[in-house]
């Protein structure tokens, strides 16, 4: 497989395509961008398969490519949004990301998630939705498992605080944040 033959790479795409698309979709908040990103990620993986070292799991190696690719896309999008606001005279419209999060999650949660940085949202998505361990996330993000644990703990607190700040009436369930200890 490391020779880079196309036929050997097809099972990899089939095995990881859905997982990576869902990860990209949750992180980029746009299905079309997620489809494009997944294709780009598999292309990058195919071109650099010779650089894969079995010291880390293949899944972590592939998610690391996805992690960095998506964060770069988010940074570019944020820069474009800033420039667009300047060109439009600081008129602040809802971003596509905020619109997507509002449609997927209920009010306070979507607002809380939209206030996270791309890295924070990515770590939380990997941990909560993709059930990755601190060690795997550390391999993906290039951090120690302990640093990942601390960062995710801070992000979870930040989301909870943002949700509490958004809530003005009644209790709203946010148990998905508390699903893992």
Secondary structure, DSSP 8 states (H G I E B T S, - for coil): -TT--HHHHHHHHHHHHHHHHHHHHHHHS-HHHHHHHHHHHHHHHHHTGGG--TTS-HHHHHHHHHHHHHHHHHHHHHHHHHHHHHHTTS-----HHHHHHHHHS-HHHHHHHHTS-HHHHHHHHHHHTS---HHHHHHHHTS-HHHHHHHHHHHHHHHHHHHHHH--SS----GGGGS--
